Amino acid sequence: MPDFDLKPGVGAGQMTFGMSPQDIRKVMDGEPVVFRRTPSDDFPCDFFSEAGVFCYYDKSGRLNAIEFAQPARPVYGGFAFVGMEFEPAKAALASLGKIEEEPDSAISLGLGVSIYSSLAKDDVAAPVETVLIFQEGYYGRAVGDQSEKTGSEK
């Protein structure tokens, strides 16, 4: 499996934020599984199972986040986070930018990168299961904030 170079604010590999599902499908191998994470999602997601890559789209159908699970190998700052023990991965992410910590995740809103391990609540040596790279504002929309900031409001 090739590495996916994470580019904060831009995307990963050949995928860039703002691309349409059709554009994403041209640069990814295989047919995606198309689904909605929740019934209220405005736009369906793509899952490229052979690559371990989830592509999430905003209500306009434009790529705004990419999540990586095994066998994907997302790399940022020299770290390949998927499969790393959670505590060292969290420290590595913190060395690259300020993070917000949860028992099972670490999020750098400034970088637009987060890591997740469902087992880390009970075992900090548990492996990182997923890495998410997201566009600015992704988490605001994810929790129900429908407002879009203009350049002067940022």
C-alpha positions in Angstrom: 0.0 0.0 0.0 1.5 3.4 -0.9 2.0 6.1 1.6 -0.5 9.0 1.6 1.4 12.2 2.3 -0.9 14.4 4.5 -0.9 18.0 3.5 -2.7 20.1 6.1 -5.2 22.5 4.6 -4.8 20.8 1.2 -5.6 17.1 1.4 -3.6 13.9 1.0 -1.8 12.2 -1.9 -3.6 13.1 -5.1 -6.8 14.0 -3.2 -7.4 17.7 -2.5 -10.1 19.4 -0.5 -12.9 20.7 -2.7 -12.7 17.8 -5.2 -16.0 16.1 -6.3 -16.7 12.4 -5.7 -16.1 11.9 -9.4 -12.7 13.5 -9.2 -11.8 11.4 -6.2 -12.8 8.2 -7.9 -10.5 9.0 -10.8 -7.4 9.2 -8.5 -8.4 6.2 -6.2 -8.2 2.6 -7.3 -11.3 0.4 -7.1 -15.0 1.1 -6.7 -16.0 2.8 -3.5 -18.8 1.7 -1.1 -21.1 4.7 -1.0 -22.9 5.2 2.3 -24.2 7.8 4.8 -22.7 7.9 8.3 -25.9 9.2 9.7 -29.4 9.6 8.2 -29.1 13.3 8.5 -25.9 13.5 6.3 -26.4 15.9 3.4 -24.1 14.0 1.1 -23.0 10.3 1.0 -19.4 9.2 1.8 -17.1 7.0 -0.2 -15.1 4.1 1.3 -12.3 2.6 -0.7 -12.0 -0.7 1.2 -8.9 -2.0 -0.5 -7.0 1.2 0.4 -8.6 1.8 3.8 -9.7 5.3 2.8 -12.9 7.1 3.7 -13.8 10.3 1.8 -16.3 12.7 3.4 -18.0 15.5 1.5 -19.8 18.6 2.6 -23.4 19.5 1.7 -22.3 20.7 -1.7 -20.6 17.4 -2.5 -17.0 18.6 -2.1 -14.3 16.7 -0.3 -13.8 18.2 3.2 -12.2 15.3 5.1 -10.3 12.0 4.5 -10.0 9.2 7.0 -7.4 6.5 6.8 -7.5 3.0 8.4 -5.4 -0.1 7.7 -4.0 -0.9 5.2 -3.6 2.8 4.4 -0.4 4.4 5.5 -0.9 8.2 6.1 2.3 10.0 6.8 2.8 13.4 8.3 5.9 15.0 9.8 7.7 11.7 9.3 5.2 9.8 11.4 3.0 6.9 10.0 0.3 7.1 12.7 -1.9 4.1 11.8 -0.7 1.2 13.9 1.5 3.3 16.2 0.8 3.0 19.9 -1.6 5.7 21.0 0.4 7.5 23.6 3.6 7.9 21.4 1.3 8.8 18.4 -0.4 11.5 20.6 3.0 12.9 21.6 4.2 12.9 18.0 1.1 14.8 16.9 1.6 17.2 19.7 5.2 17.8 18.6 3.7 19.0 15.2 1.0 21.3 16.6 -1.2 22.0 19.5 -3.7 19.2 20.3 -6.9 18.8 22.1 -6.9 15.4 24.0 -9.7 13.0 24.6 -9.3 9.5 26.1 -9.5 7.9 22.7 -8.3 10.7 20.3 -6.1 13.7 19.8 -7.1 16.5 17.5 -5.0 19.3 16.1 -7.5 21.9 14.8 -4.7 24.0 13.6 -3.2 21.3 11.5 -6.5 19.7 10.6 -5.3 16.3 11.7 -6.7 13.9 14.3 -5.9 10.3 15.5 -8.3 7.8 17.0 -8.0 4.5 18.9 -11.2 2.9 20.3 -9.1 0.9 22.8 -7.0 3.8 24.1 -9.4 4.6 26.9 -8.3 1.3 28.6 -4.8 0.9 27.2 -2.6 3.8 26.0 -0.5 1.3 24.2 -3.4 0.4 22.0 -2.8 1.1 18.3 -4.1 4.1 16.4 -6.9 2.8 14.2 -7.6 5.9 12.1 -6.1 9.2 11.1 -8.4 12.0 9.8 -7.2 15.0 7.8 -9.9 17.7 7.5 -10.5 21.1 6.0 -10.9 24.1 8.3 -14.4 24.3 9.7 -15.0 20.5 9.4 -15.5 20.0 13.1 -17.8 23.0 13.4 -20.1 21.6 10.8 -19.8 18.1 12.2 -21.3 19.2 15.5 -24.2 21.2 13.9 -22.7 24.6 13.3 -24.2 25.5 9.9 -22.6 28.9 9.8 -19.8 29.5 7.3 -17.1 32.1 8.2 -16.0 34.5 5.6 -12.4 35.6 5.3 -13.0 38.6 7.5 -14.5 36.5 10.3 -11.7 34.0 10.6 
